[in-house]
Structure formats: structure tokens, C-alpha cells
Amino acid sequence: MTTALSIRGVSHSFGARQALVDVNLDVASGQFCALLGLNGAGKTTLFSLITRLYDNVSGSIEVLGHDVRRQPVKALQHLGVVFQNRTVDADLSVLQNLTYHAALHGLSAGQGRERSMSELDRIGLADRANDKVRSLSGGQARRVEIARALVHRPALLLLDEPTIGLDVGSRQDIQDHVRRLMREDGLGVLWATHLMDEVQDADRAVVLHQGKVLASGTVTNIIEQAGASSITDAFTDLTGHKATEDAA
């Protein structure tokens, strides 16, 4: 398999506080990898290093074989990101949000519009292309962010707590759509969450706690290695903290 994301020996500190400690992580193309951790585990810090919002001064981070420090342009052109906080412009139309992103990635106006409409069609929002984002529901706005992240056809999609604040139906829609993209496009997916019901037994998972990787492998393997009956129990046993099973 092609490696979409490779992280080796990455640590990061904020002054005296060490946010990440010697983190190693891989995501293959066509693979769903869940980064499991409570608030403060270091998930967002790791995403910030991958996307170059922070500079990694230790270890290496490669996206499709391109080091994010030495080859940032090549690395980032293969990367799509959905941050935890909403980043779409509520006063622009759905289509304008996507075509602006396409232009930033060097696509012509025609290419940008074509790819934008194609992605909106895949998420069932082509008919809302000219509506302002502020008129959409929370789940619809989140789907627009995913569509925008895919306009330049990346090999790796990062999603940081993408279902926070959404109702049960919208949460499931987002999960189903991302997993469909993974199967259809061979997209590597790194999905950061503290909600254990968002992972499936065949998924790859990485348990991150207080900046350290405590376990990695398939969800089934982690459960077996922990001698637990579920990923929720395995997470609790590994971290010493009760996991959140769902958003209810």
C-alpha cells in the first residue's frame, strides 16, 4: 500500500509543557485511521504540525513521501483538512467558498467551478451552490467543508473532531460520506475524535493520551491486547480515564 502519512519521532512543547512525546503514526492510502484521545491529548497539536501551522523541530512528517518541512508545497498539495472550528465564510455562497479554495491551489476558474460542483453533487448539496453558507444547517456546513477540502483532489484527508455539535443523523451522514470517499477514491483518512462510537473494528486506531501514543493497530487488535470487551473499555484501561461512547 502507498503510505499517505508517515510520522516518526515527533515531539512538541509549549514552553515547559510537552504536548507530544515521540509520536509515531502511519496512514495508508484507502485506510481510515482514528486518532483517539480526550481533550488535551495532543490531537490538535499533531494536526497543526502536519499542516505546518506549527513547525516540527523534531522527527519527521511526510505526506505521500514529501517531508512537510523540506518540501512544504509538495506535501500540502496532497493534503485536505477539516479543522475542529468552522472555517467556511458564512457570508459567501457555498460555491464561492469552494472556488476560492480551488484558486488557492492553482486551479483555473473553469476547473475550480467544475470540481466544486462535482464535490457538491457527491455530498448532495449541488442545489444549494448559490445559497449563503449561513443558511445551511450545521451538518450541511460541515459537509461543505469536506467538499472544499477535496476540491484539489488530495491523497490524505485530516478531520479534527468533525462531528462536534452535530445531531445523531448528521454525525452518521458525515461518517458515511468520508468512508465512502475512502473506498471510492483510495483516500487516506486521519479522523481525530474522543467519541468511541465513531470507530469500527476493522479501522486502524491510535490511542493518544497526554501527548503519548499508548496503543496502535486495528481496533480489534487494541481490544485484544488490552484484554477488554470493547474499544471503550480498552481506551479506559489504557488511559485510566473514562471514554465517551457517543455525543449524547
N, C-alpha and C positions, 0 to 999 in steps of 0.2 A: 504493500500500500504506500501511496505517496504521503509524506508527513506534511500536514498543513501547518502545524505549530509545534515547535520544539523549544522547550525552556530548560536550561541547565544551570544549576548552581546560582540561582538569582536570590539575592538578599537586598533589603532596602530598609533604611532607617529614617526617622524624622527626629533629628536631634538624638537624644538618648534612647528614644523608643524605637525598638526594632519591629518593623511592621511585617517583614518577610524574612525567613531564615532558610537559606539554601534550598530553594524551591526547584523541583524538577517536575516536568509535566509534558506530555505529548498528546496531540490530537491528530488522528489520521484523516485523510480525505474520506468523506462519506461516513464519518463517525460522529455520534452525539456523545460529548463528554460533559458530565455535570460536575461543576465545581461547588462542592457542598461546604457551607460554613455559615456560622451565625454572624450577626452584625459585628464588625470589628475583627473578623478573622483574617482580613487582608485581601479579600476578593477584589474590591475596587482598586486597591493599590496595585495589584497584579495587572488588572486591566489597563490602568494608567501607564504602566511600564510598557506593556505590549503596544499600546497606541502612541507612545512617545510623549504623552502628557508629562510623564516623569522620565528622567534619564536613568537607565540601569547602569550602575557603575561596577557591578559585579556580575559574573556569569554571562550567559548569552541567551538571546531570544531571537528565534528565526521564524519567519513566516514564509512558507513554501521555499525554504532554503536560503532566504535572504535575511541577513542579520539586520535588526532594526536600528542598530547604532551606526554600522558601517555602510549600509545600503537602505537608508530610510525610505526613499522614494519608491524603490522596487518592492520593499516589504509592505508598505502601507497601501500600495495599489492592489494588493491581493487580499486586503482586509476590509471587512464590513463590520460596523459597530452599532449596537443599540445600547445606549447608556441608561443607567437607572433613572436619572432625571430626564424628563421630556426635553427634547431639543428641536422639535419642529416649530416653525414660526406660525403661530396661531392666526396671524393676520394675512398670511399668504394663502393662496389656494393649495389644495393637495398637489396638483400638478406642478405648480411653481416651486414647491418645496423639493420635489424630485428633480426637476430640470436644473435647478440651481446647483444641486449636489452633482449632477451629471457634468455640468460645465466645469466645476472644480476639478473633476477628474479628467478633463481634457476632451470630453465628447462634444461633437458638433451639436448645434441646436436641433438638427433633424434626428440625429442618433439619440440625443438625450430625450426628446419627446417620444420617440418610438419605444425606447427601452422603458421609460417611465410608464407609459400606457400599458406595456406588456406586463410589468410588475403589478400595476394596479388591477389589471384584469385577473392576475393569479390570486390576488387577495380579495377579489370580489368587490372592489371599490372603483372600478373604471367609471361608473355612472356618477361618482362624486368628485371627479377630477377637478372640476371648476369651482367646487364649494370651498369656502374657507375652512381651515382645519378646526377653528373654534366651534364649528357647527357639528363636529363629529363626536361620537361617544368616546370614552376612554379607551375601550378596546379597539375601536376603529382607528384612533390616532396612533395607537401602538403598532397596528398593522401597517400604517403608512410609514412609520419609522423603519420597520423591517424592509418594506419595499424600497425605501430610499437607500438603505444600506446595501441593497443588492443591485442597484442600477448599473454600477460599473463592473458587475459580474466578478465578485471576489471569490477566492478559494476557501476563505475562512470567515465565519460569522461569529462575533462575540456578542453575547447578550448578558447584561448585568441586571439581575433581578427584573426580568422583563414583564412579569405579571403582577408586580406590586400595585395594589389599589384597584385591581380589576375584579369583576364578579366571576363566579364559577364558570359560567358559559364562555365568557371572553377569555379567561385563562386557558380553557381547553382548546378554544379556537386557535390561539397563538401557538400553543404546543403542537397541535396537529399540523399547522401550516409549516412550522420550522422543521418538523420531522419529515414532512413531505418534500420540502426543499432538499433536505439531506439525501433522501433516496433518489429524487429525480435529477438533481444537479451534481451529486457527489460532493456536496458541501461539507466541510469540516465545521462542527459547531461546538463552541465552548459556552455553556449555559450556566451562569453563576446563580445560585439560589440557596435559600435556607429552608425551602419547602420540600419535604421529602416525598410528597406525592407527585412531584414533577419528574421523577426519575423512574425508569423501567429496568427490569432485571438484566437485560442484555446491554444496557448503556455502560459506557466506561464512566467511572466516577473517581473524583479526587476529594478526599476529606481534608479541608484546610482549617486549622484551629490555631489561633494566636500566632499566625504567620508561618506555621509549620505544616508540612504535609504528613498526616498521620497514617493515611492508607490510600492506595490507588489500585485500580483494576476494574473488572466488571463489577456491577452492583452485586451480583450473585457471589462472586469471589470474596468481596469485602464482608458480606454477611457470613459466609462460611468461615473466614479467617477469624472473625470476631466471635464466632460461636453463638450468633444471635439468630432470631427468627425473622427479622425484617431489617431493612436499611435504617429505619427509625431507631430501632434498638441498638443496631451496630454503631450508629452515629453517637448515641448517648453513651454507650460503653467506651468508645474511643476517646471522646472529648470530656466526659464527665458532666455534660450539660444536656438537658432535655431538648430533643429536636422538635421542630414544628412539622406536624404531619400535613397540614393544609392551611389555607389562608383564612378559614372560617373563624 
